[in-house]
Protein backbone atom coordinates (compact mmCIF):
# COMPACT_ATOMS: atom_id res chain seq x y z
CA UNK A 1 0.00 0.00 0.00
CA UNK A 2 1.27 3.48 -0.89
CA UNK A 3 0.86 6.23 1.71
CA UNK A 4 1.10 9.79 0.35
CA UNK A 5 1.41 12.84 2.60
CA UNK A 6 1.30 16.45 1.39
CA UNK A 7 4.39 18.46 2.31
CA UNK A 8 5.32 21.97 1.32
CA UNK A 9 7.91 22.99 -1.22
CA UNK A 10 9.38 26.05 0.40
CA UNK A 11 9.28 28.29 3.45
CA UNK A 12 8.09 31.86 2.94
CA UNK A 13 10.20 33.29 5.77
CA UNK A 14 12.93 35.10 3.86
CA UNK A 15 15.18 35.84 6.84
CA UNK A 16 15.22 35.40 10.59
CA UNK A 17 14.02 38.27 12.74
CA UNK A 18 14.75 39.42 16.29
CA UNK A 19 12.11 39.84 19.00
CA UNK A 20 11.18 43.28 17.63
CA UNK A 21 10.59 42.01 14.08
CA UNK A 22 13.73 43.46 12.53
CA UNK A 23 15.90 41.27 10.29
CA UNK A 24 18.90 39.75 12.03
CA UNK A 25 20.26 37.69 9.11
CA UNK A 26 20.62 38.16 5.40
CA UNK A 27 17.90 37.05 3.02
CA UNK A 28 17.78 33.46 1.86
CA UNK A 29 19.11 32.64 -1.56
CA UNK A 30 16.57 32.51 -4.36
CA UNK A 31 18.35 29.50 -5.87
CA UNK A 32 16.23 26.41 -5.23
CA UNK A 33 18.53 23.85 -6.82
CA UNK A 34 22.10 22.98 -5.94
CA UNK A 35 24.09 20.94 -8.48
CA UNK A 36 20.78 19.80 -10.00
CA UNK A 37 19.31 18.62 -6.68
CA UNK A 38 16.62 20.18 -4.49
CA UNK A 39 15.68 19.53 -0.88
CA UNK A 40 13.05 16.81 -0.79
CA UNK A 41 14.33 14.86 -3.79
CA UNK A 42 14.70 11.10 -3.37
CA UNK A 43 18.27 10.09 -4.23
CA UNK A 44 20.49 7.03 -4.19
CA UNK A 45 24.07 7.70 -3.14
CA UNK A 46 26.76 5.09 -3.74
CA UNK A 47 29.79 6.29 -1.74
CA UNK A 48 32.94 4.49 -2.86
CA UNK A 49 35.63 6.20 -0.80
CA UNK A 50 36.07 8.07 2.45
CA UNK A 51 34.64 7.61 5.92
CA UNK A 52 31.01 6.99 4.87
CA UNK A 53 31.42 4.16 2.33
CA UNK A 54 28.12 2.49 1.49
CA UNK A 55 24.84 2.86 -0.38
CA UNK A 56 22.20 5.25 0.93
CA UNK A 57 18.69 5.83 -0.43
CA UNK A 58 16.45 8.54 0.95
CA UNK A 59 15.37 12.15 1.04
CA UNK A 60 18.09 14.71 0.43
CA UNK A 61 18.64 18.05 2.17
CA UNK A 62 20.88 20.21 0.02
CA UNK A 63 23.55 22.70 1.04
CA UNK A 64 25.08 25.37 -1.15
CA UNK A 65 28.51 23.78 -0.65
CA UNK A 66 27.42 20.59 -2.45
CA UNK A 67 27.70 18.46 0.69
CA UNK A 68 24.26 16.96 1.31
CA UNK A 69 22.40 15.21 4.12
CA UNK A 70 20.50 12.05 3.24
CA UNK A 71 17.67 10.92 5.52
CA UNK A 72 17.20 7.18 5.17
CA UNK A 73 14.54 5.04 6.86
CA UNK A 74 16.53 4.58 10.08
CA UNK A 75 19.15 7.37 10.20
CA UNK A 76 20.45 10.61 8.73
CA UNK A 77 23.82 10.55 6.99
CA UNK A 78 25.52 13.94 6.88
CA UNK A 79 28.13 15.27 4.48
CA UNK A 80 27.59 13.19 1.33
CA UNK A 81 28.99 14.85 -1.79
CA UNK A 82 26.65 15.59 -4.67
CA UNK A 83 28.97 13.61 -6.95
CA UNK A 84 27.86 10.32 -5.37
CA UNK A 85 24.12 11.09 -5.68
CA UNK A 86 21.74 9.95 -8.40
CA UNK A 87 18.21 11.34 -8.64
CA UNK A 88 15.44 8.73 -8.27
CA UNK A 89 12.42 11.01 -7.80
CA UNK A 90 12.17 14.79 -8.01
CA UNK A 91 10.54 16.70 -5.19
CA UNK A 92 6.87 17.33 -5.97
CA UNK A 93 5.50 18.49 -2.60
CA UNK A 94 4.54 15.04 -1.33
CA UNK A 95 6.28 12.44 0.83
CA UNK A 96 5.83 8.79 0.00
CA UNK A 97 5.86 5.69 2.19
CA UNK A 98 5.11 2.08 1.36
CA UNK A 99 3.76 -0.59 3.66
CA UNK A 100 3.21 -4.26 2.90
N, C-alpha and C positions, 0 to 999 in steps of 0.2 A: 504494500500500500504506500502511496506517495502522499506525504504531508507537506503542504505548501503554506508558508507564513509570509504575509506582506511586511516588508521592511522598507525603510526609506533609502533614497539614493544619497542625500546630502544634507548637511546641517546648514541652516540659514544664519547661524550666528557667525558673523564675519570676523570678529575679534573678541577677545576676552575684555571684560570691563571691571572696574573697581566697584566698591560699595556705593559710590555716588553716580555710577552710570557712565563714567568717562573711560575711553579706551586705555588699556594698560599694555596692550601688545600691538604688533603690526597686523594688518589685515591678512587673512588667509590667501594663499595663492589661488588664482582662478584656474590653474591647470588641474584637470581632473585625472588625467592619465600620466603614469610614470613608466617610461620604457615600454609602453603599450599595454600596461596593466592598470587596473583600477581597483580600489578597495571594494571587496565584496565578490570579486571574481573567484571562480573555483579553478585551482591550478594543481598541477602535479609537478613536484620538484624532485629531480633525481640528482642528489648531491654526490659527486664522485671523489672529492678530495676535501681535506680540512677536518675540523673538529666534529662537524655534524653530518657525517657520511650516512646516507640512507635515502629512502624514498618516502616522500611526504605528499599527501593529497588532502586538500582542504581549502578553506576560505583565506584569501590573502588580504593583508593590510599593508598598503604601500607606503614607502617613505621616499622623499625626494632624492635621497642618496642612492637609491637602487637596492638597498638592503631591506628585504621584506620580512614580515611576520606571517607564518602560516598556522592557522588554527585547525588542527585535525580533530578527530572525534574525541580523543582522550587528552590531548595536551596542545600547548602553543609552542611552536619552534620559532625562535627569534634569530634574525640576522642571516636569512637565506638570500643569496644574491639573485638578482633577476635573471642572470644568465642560465641558471639551473631550472627555471620555471617554464612550464608549457601550459598554455591556456586550455582548459577543458570546457568551461562555460562562462560566458560573459555575465557580468552583474546586470540584473534586470529589475531589481527592486524587491525580489522575493528570496526567501531562504527555503531550501529543499531538504527533506529528510525522508528516508525510506525505512519502513518497518516490514518485517516478514511475519 
